[in-house]
């Protein structure tokens, strides 16, 4: 059985190096014959190509489509030879037992076609700071793409990651729903399969600038999964989003996180109305596609 470790990257060679060092066979408790590593590079100048060819010849570099994270992961999968795909983000630090534990789980739970691993921050205290962000998965039911494993046949059956999602958000949540719909089973969580994810601190400007794209991305997700998320109408969607960001604003000001409070307030004043517009547009687009027989 061959495992294909797929790492999407874009202009983050310094972080990618740290990830690849830990995936080297000398740092993993599994033989290199049992796995391959594929780097799908979405940078405009293919900045990871030279790094891979000079320092990590045991890994395979492929050029991405420059269409966002979902398409970049799919591109890596197209070049994979393994029966199972393991997706890890380029800024993550995989545990030395990660691949062996995934292999053992695959052999033990033969009826399971998808797994999710544990994602931990590099410093829990950093998460308490203003504007800190980090995907954390300690109990499962998240399926963050920083640490997941899926059988190739199932990946192909659900058509991989949905490339309508153009930023790094919701594409893995969509896959989770697609997998559960296809298998009628809950994805198995492997707490022992660990990657460490760095806590990031985007600037206030970057957070505010991201609102339009994030709104469009989440609106696509909300419309596609109305039944799962209970967003049957645009007004229900607006109500739930207003409550969510209001609670977020309250918790931020209570914790003294002024910048995060500003972001939550901007979502309430600007993002939620934009959500309503995007939700309506996506709904009409999907309805038109259904009527024309495209879906």
SEZA-629949 format. One record per atom (N, C-alpha, C, O): residue in one letter; x, y, z. Coordinates in steps of 0.2 Angstrom, whole numbers, plus 5000, padded with zeros to 4 digits. Layout:
<pts>
AXYZ...
</pts>
This chain:
<pts>
X500449945000X500050005000X500450065000X500950075004X500350114995X500750174995X500350234997X499750244995X500650275001X500250335004X500550395000X501150394999X500150434997X500350494994X500250554999X499650575000X500750585001X500650645005X500650715000X501150724996X500150745000X500050804996X500050864999X499650885004X500550914997X500650975001X500551034996X500951044991X500051074997X499951134992X500351184995X500451195001X500651224991X501151284994X501051344989X500851334983X501251404992X501251464988X501651514991X501451544996X502251524989X502751574991X502851564999X502951615002X502951505001X503151495008X503651445009X503551395013X504251455006X504751405006X505051395013X505251335014X505151445017X505451435023X505051395028X505251355031X504351395027X503851355031X503851285028X503851235031X503851285021X503851215018X504451175019X504451115020X505051205020X505651175022X505551135028X505751075029X505351165033X505251135040X504751075040X504851025043X504251085036X503751035035X504150975031X504050915034X504450985026X504850935022X505350895026X505450835026X505750935031X506250905035X505950845039X506250795040X505350865042X504950815046X504650755042X504550705045X504550765036X504350705032X504850665028X504750615025X505450685029X506050645027X506050575030X505850575036X506150525027X506150455029X506550455036X506450405040X507150495036X507550485042X507150515048X507450505054X506650555047X506250585053X505550555054X505250575058X505450505050X504750465050X504850395052X505350365050X504450365055X504450295057X504150245052X503850195054X504250265046X503950225041X504450225035X504850275034X504550175031X505050165026X504750215020X504150215018X505250245017X505150285011X504750245005X504450275001X504850185005X504550145000X503750145001X503350124996X503550165007X502850155008X502450225007X501850235008X502850275005X502550345004X502850384999X503450374998X502550434996X502850484992X502550554994X502050554997X502950604992X502750674994X502750714988X503150714984X502150744987X502050784981X501950854983X501450874987X502250904980X502250974982X501851004976X502151004970X501251034977X500951074971X501051144972X500751174977X501351174968X501651244969X501151294965X501151294959X500851334969X500351384966X500651454965X500351504963X501251464967X501651524966X501751544959X501851504954X501651614957X501751634950X502351614947X502451604941X502951614951X503551604949X503851534950X504451524950X503451494953X503651424954X504251424959X504751384958X504151464965X504751474969X504951404973X505551404975X504551354973X504751294977X505051244972X505351204975X505051254966X505351214961X506151194963X506351144963X506551254963X507251244964X507351214971X507851174972X506951234976X507051204983X507051134983X507451094986X506451104980X506351034979X506850994976X507150944978X507051024970X507550994966X508250994969X508650944967X508451044973X509051044976X509151004982X509650974984X508651014987X508650994994X508250934995X508450895000X507750924991X507250864993X507050824987X506550824985X507550794984X507550754978X507050694979X506850674974X506950674985X506450624986X505750644985X505250594985X505650704985X504950734984X504850754977X505250754973X504150754975X504050774968X503650844968X503150854971X503950884964X503650954963X503250954957X503450924952X502650984957X502250994951X501951064951X501851094957X501851094946X501651164945X500851164946X500451124943X500651214950X499951214952X499551254946X499851284942X498851264947X498451294941X498351374943X498051404939X498651394949X498551464951X497851484951X497651534950X497451434954X496751454955X496451444962X495851434963X496951444967X496751444974X496851374977X497051324973X496751374983X496951314987X496651244985X496951194985X495951254984X495651184982X495851154976X496051094975X495951204970X496251174964X496951154965X497151104961X497351184969X498051164970X498051094974X498551054972X497651084978X497651014981X497450964976X497750904976X496950974972X496650934967X497250914962X497350864959X497650974960X498150964956X498750914958X498950874955X498850924965X499350874968X499050804968X499450754966X498450794969X498150724969X498150694962X498250634961X498150734956X498150714950X498850674948X498850634944X499350704952X500050674951X500150614956X500750594956X499750604960X499850554965X499750484963X499350464959X500150434965X500150364963X499850324968X499750264967X499750344974X499550304980X498850284980X498450314977X498650234984X497950214985X497650264990X497050264990X498050294994X497750344999X498150404999X498750414998X497750465000X497950535000X497950565007X497450555010X498550585009X498650625015X498750695013X499250715010X498350745016X498450815014X498650845020X498350845026X499250885019X499550925025X499650995022X499851005016X499551045026X499751115024X500451125025X500851095028X500751175020X501451185020X501751215026X502351215027X501351245031X501651275037X501551225043X501651245048X501351165042X501251115047X501851075049X502251065044X501951055055X502451015057X502150945059X501850935064X502250895054X502050825056X502450795061X503050795061X502050755065X502350715070X502750655067X502550635061X503250635070X503750585067X503350515066X503550475062X502750505069X502450445069X501850445064X501450405063X501750505061X501050525058X500950475052X500350445052X501350465048X501250425042X501150345044X500750315041X501550325049X501450255051X500850245054X500550195054X500650295058X499950285062X499350285057X498850255058X499450325052X498950325047X498850265043X498350235042X499450235041X499550165038X499250115043X498850075040X499350115049X499050065054X498350075054X497950025055X498050135054X497350145055X496950115049X496450095049X497250135043X497050105036X496950035036X496450005034X497449995039X497449925039X496949895045X496649845044X496849935050X496449915055X495749925054X495349885055X495549985052X494850005050X494750005043X494650055039X494649935040X494649925033X494049955030X493949965024X493449965034X492849995031X492850065031X492450095028X493350095034X493350175034X493750195028X494250175026X493450245025X493750275018X494050345019X494350375015X493950375025X494250445026X494350445034X493950425038X494950485035X495150495042X495250575043X495450605038X495250595049X495550665050X495950655056X495850615061X496550695056X497050695062X496950755066X496550795065X497350755071X497350805076X497750865074X498350855071X497550925075X497850985073X497951025080X497451045083X498551035082X498751075088X499151135086X499551145082X499051195090X499351255089X500151245092X500251205096X500551285089X501251285092X501351315099X501851305102X500851355101X500851385107X500151405109X499851445106X499851365114X499151385116X499051455119X498551485118X499551475122X499551545125X499451595119X499151655120X499751585114X499651635108X498951645106X498751695103X498551585106X497851595104X497451645108X496951665106X497751665114X497351715118X497451785116X497151825118X497951795111X498151865109X497651885104X497351845100X497651955103X497251985098X497451965091X497951965089X496851955087X496951935080X497351865079X497451845073X497451825084X497751765083X497251715080X496651715081X497551675075X497051625072X497451565070X498051565069X497151505071X497451445070X496951385070X496551385075X496851345065X496451285065X496651235071X497251215071X496151225075X496351175080X495851115080X495151125079X496051055080X495650995080X495850945085X496350915084X495550945091X495750895096X495250845097X495350795101X494650855094X494050805096X493750775089X493250735090X493950795084X493650775077X493050815075X492850865078X492750795070X492150825067X492250895064X491850935064X492950905062X493150965059X493350955052X493150995047X493750905051X494050885044X494450945041X494350965035X494850975046X495251035043X495851005038X496150955040X495851035032X496351005027X497051005029X497450985025X497251035035X497951035037X498150965039X498750945039X497650915040X497850845042X497250805041X496950785045X497250775035X496650725033X496950675029X497450685025X496550615028X496750565024X496150535021X495650525024X496150525015X495550495011X495850445006X496350455002X495450395005X495550345000X495450374993X495050414991X495950354988X495950384982X495250374978X495050424975X494950314978X494350304975X493750344977X493350364973X493750354984X493250404987X493350474984X492950514983X494050494985X494150564982X493950574975X493650624974X494050524971X493850534964X493050524963X492750564959X492750484968X492050484967X491650554969X491150564966X491950584974X491650654975X491950714972X491850764973X492350694967X492750744962X493150794966X493250854965X493450764971X493950804975X493750864979X493150864981X494150914980X493950974983X493551024978X493751024972X493051054980X492651094976X492951154974X493151194979X493151164968X493551224966X493151294965X493451344963X492551294967X492151354967X492351394973X492351454973X492651364978X492951394984X493651424982X494151384982X493751484982X494351514979X494851534985X495451554983X494651534991X495151554997X495151495001X494751445001X495651495006X495751435010X495151435016X495351445021X494551415014X494051415019X493451375016X493351385010X493151335019X492551295017X492651245012X492251195012X493251245009X493251185004X493351125007X493151065005X493651125013X493751055017X493151035020X492950985021X492751095023X492051075026X491551045021X491151005022X491651075014X491251045009X491350975008X490950935006X492050955008X492250895007X492050845012X491850785011X492050865018X491750835024X491050815023X490850755024X490650855021X489950845019X489850795013X489450755013X490250805008X490250765002X490450695004X490150645002X490950685008X491150615010X490550585014X490450525013X490250615019X489750585023X489150575019X488750525021X488950615014X488450595010X488550535006X488150495004X489150525003X489350474999X489450405003X489250355000X489650405009X489850345013X489250335018X489250275020X488850385020X488350375025X488650355032X488350325036X489350375032X489650365039X490050425041X490150475037X490150435048X490550485050X491250475049X491450415050X491650525048X492350515047X492650505053X492550525059X493150455053X493450425059X494050475061X494450495057X494050495068X494550545070X495150505073X494950455077X495750515072X496350485074X496750535079X497150575076X496650535085X496950585089X497650575090X498050625091X497950515088X498650505089X499050535082X499650535083X498650545077X498950575071X498950645071X498550685070X499550675073X499650745075X500050785070X500550765068X499850845069X500250895066X500250965070X499650975073X500750995070X500751065074X500651115069X501051125064X500151165070X500051215066X500251285069X500051295075X500651325066X500851385069X500251435070X499751445066X500251475075X499751525077X499951585072X500551605073X499451615068X499651665064X499351735067X498851725070X499551785065X499351855067X499251895061X499651935059X498751885057X498651935051X498452005054X498252015059X498652055049X498552125051X497852145051X497452105048X497652195055X496952215055X496752235048X496152215046X497152265044X496952285037X496852215033X496352215029X497252165034X497152105030X496552075032X496152045027X496352075038X495652045040X495052085037X494652055035X495152145037X494552185034X494552175027X494052175024X495152175024X495152175016X494852105014X494652095009X494952055018X494751985017X493951975017X493651925014X493552025020X492852015021X492451995015X492051955015X492552035009X492152025003X492251955001X491751914999X492951925000X493051864998X492751805002X492551755000X492851825009X492651775014X491851765014X491551715015X491551825013X490851825012X490551785006X490051745007X490851795001X490651754995X490751684996X490351644994X491351664998X491551595000X491051565004X490851505003X490851595010X490451565015X489751565012X489351515013X489551615008X488851615005X488751555000X488251525000X489251534996X489251474992X489151414996X488751374995X489551405002X489451355006X488751345009X488451295010X488551405011X487851405015X487251385010X486851355012X487351415004X486851394999X486851324997X486351284996X487451294996X487551224994X487251174999X487051124998X487351195005X487151155011X486651185015X486651175021X486151205012X485551235016X485251185021X485151205027X485151125019X484851075023X485251065029X485051055035X485951055028X486351035034X486451095039X486451085045X486451155036X486551215040X485951245042X485951295046X485351225040X484751255042X484651325039X484351365043X484951345034X484851405031X484351405025X484551405019X483751395027X483251385022X483051445018X482851445012X483151505021X482951565018X483551615019X483951605023X483551665015X484151715015X484051755022X484551775025X483451755025X483351795031X483551755037X483751775042X483451685036X483751645042X484551645042X484851645047X484751645036X485551655035X485751725038X486251725042X485351775037X485551845040X485551835047X485951865051X484951805050X484851805057X485451765061X485651795066X485651705058X486151665061X486851705061X487251695065X486951735055X487651765054X487651825059X488151845061X487151865060X487051925064X487251895071X487651935075X486851845073X487051815080X487751795081X488051815086X488051765076X488651735076X489151795077X489651795082X489151845073X489651905074X489451945080X489951975082X488851955082X488751985088X489051955094X489351985098X488951885094X489251855100X490051855100X490351865105X490351855094X491051865093X491251935095X491751935099X490851985093X491052055096X491052055103X491452085106X490552025106X490452035114X491051995117X491352025122X491251935115X491751895118X492451935117X492851935121X492551965111X493152005109X493252065114X493752075117X492752105115X492752165119X492852145126X493152175130X492552085128X492652065135X493352035137X493552045142X493652015131X494351985132X494852045131X495452035132X494652105129X495052155128X495452155121X495952185120X495152115117X495452105110X495152165105X494652145102X495452215105X495152275102X495152265094X494652285091X495652245092X495652235084X495152185082X494852195077X495152125086X494652075084X493952105084X493552085081X493852145089X493152175090X493052215084X492452215082X493452255082X493352295076X493152255070X492752275066X493552195069X493352155064X492652125064X492252125059X492452105070X491752085071X491252135070X490752125067X491452195072X490952255071X490852265063X490352285061X491452255059X491452265052X491052215049X490652225044X491052155052X490652105049X489852115050X489452105046X489752145056X489052155057X488752215053X488252215050X489152265052X488952325048X489052315040X488652345037X489552275038X489652275031X489652205029X489352185023X489952155033X489952085030X489252045030X489152015025X488852055035X488252025035X487752045030X487452005026X487752115028X487352135022X487652115016X487252095011X488252105016X488552075010X488452005009X488351975004X488351965015X488151895015X487451885012X487351845008X487051935013X486351935011X486351935003X486051905000X486751985001X486751994994X487051934990X486851914985X487651914993X487951854990X487551784990X487551754986X487251774996X486751724997X486251724991X486051674988X485951784990X485451784985X485651774978X485351744974X486251804977X486551794970X486751724969X486551694963X487051684974X487251614973X486651574972X486551524968X486051584976X485451554975X485151554968X484951504966X485151614966X484851624959X485251594954X484951564949X485951594955X486351564950X486251484950X486251454944X486151454956X486051384956X485351364953X485351314950X484851404955X484251394953X484151394945X483851354942X484551444942X484551454935X484951394932X484751364926X485451364935X485851304932X485351244933X485351204928X484951244938X484551184939X483951184933X483851134930X483751244932X483151254927X483451234920X483051204916X484051254919X484351234912X484651164912X484851144906X484651134917X484851064917X485551054918X485850994916X485951104920X486651094921X486851064928X487351034928X486351064933X486451034939X485950974940X485950944945
</pts>
